[in-house]
């Protein structure tokens, strides 16, 4: 706690420094240098550093895109940031927020506690950017990533230690069903009525029928198949493989492999820029990489240790006249 208190005055002063107007930036969550870096895309230089208490992993942009939430799972809190200026709005005590995702209707936030084997369901009040706990479920060992049914009635959580996914009824806040899908399931998305699940302990994506509650198909991706990211505009679905260090593009209609990109360093999370390029964190090499899917060109630049979550933003980063470091 003492290190955070020493860093806070620097954060206050830093938030008042002039920043580039209409800058393209990356928010990079470093799990082992615990902090959030704001990186200028044009120069790859760090603009700002936001300290956290212990060990952040994932982030989520609010439905209105006006608040950026970052979960510090080791510090048991969520940081609320202004995604336009990077200023810290507030910190809120939340138990072990490893991963977090807003529901499609924007009314709820589901938070997985990987170390505490719990999934918390919160009501989201957009006007005040506040959270109210609605319920907690215990789906098994190491709940991790989250997806939703488009009508926001169910959330689907991968449970790494239990080799399963759990369907959670968001109205009753109870587990509706579970299904074994493979060793260490990680990333999960809803796509055309199916659930696509990265099987991190193996080398493939499992295609799950949530109505029949069965695995219909497997798609070989590479060892450490991890997370899935649909590209904007209905383009390819990109899948990261941390052990084979590659990103695989899947056809969104057939789910067949379209192209494989070798990206050394253990690609993990992806964010897309306005030109459709992929920015990905490289967990093993303290870097972020830029992948141009048209040319296949990859370029990397240094960040902190064990970079995990990432968000590309093109916003006006000039501080407001009434800016403060915390509210």
C-alpha positions, 0 to 999 in steps of 0.5 A: 500500500505504501508504494501506491501512496508514494505514486499517487502524487505523481499520478495527480501531477501527470494528469494535468500535463498537456497531452497530444490532441486526437492521439491514437493510443493503446491502454496496456495492462501489465500484470507483473509490473502492476500498472496500466500504460498509455502508449502513443501509437505513432511513436510507441512511447509511453505517455502515461503510467497508472499504478495499481495495487498488485496484479491487473489482467483484463479491462472492459469499456462501458457500453456508452464507451465513456468509462474504462474499467480495469480489474486488479485481481490481486489488489481486489479492486476495479479502477475506473478510468476516463478513456479519453484523458486517461485520468483515474476517476475512482477505485472500487473494492471488488473481490478478485476481478480477474475478467469482466464483461458487460452484457449486450443490453448494457445493464449488467457486468459479470466479473470472474474471480479466478483465484476465488472460484466465483462469478459475481453479477453486478447491476451497472448504473450508467449515469453514475458509473456504479456497480451493485452486486446482484448475486454470486455463483460458484461454477467450479475451479478457476472461472476465467473468460465470459460470453453472453447470449445476445438477449442478455439472458445467459452468460457463459463462463469458461472454468479452466480447472474444471475443464468446462463451461458454465451457463449462468441464468442472469435472471435467477443468478443460478447455474443453468447447466455445465458442459465438459469441453476440454483441458483449460478452456479459456477465451469464449465468444458467441457466434451465429448461435454457437459458442466458440471456446479456446482450449488452452490446454490443447491446440484447438477451438471447440464449437459448442451447441448451447441448445443441445449442450454438446461439442459439435466440432473442433478446429485445430489452431495451435498449442495454447489456443487461447482467446478469440476476437471477431474483427469489426464489420463481420470479418475474420475471427482471430484466435491467439495461440500462446504456446505456438505463438501464432494468430489464426484467422477463421472464416466467420461463415464456415469457421475454416482456417483462412490464414495463420500469422506467426507472431513470436512472444506469446500473443494473448489479447487483441484490440483492433485499430481504425484500419483493421490492424491488430494490436496484441499483447505478447505475454512472454517478451514484454512487448506489444505487436502490431499485425497488418492482416493484409501484408502479414507484417509484424512489428513489436515494441516494449512495454511492461512485464506480462502485458495482458489486456489491451485497448486501442483508442483514438480520442482527444487526450487533452486534460479537461480544465476541471480534471482531478486524479480521483473522484 
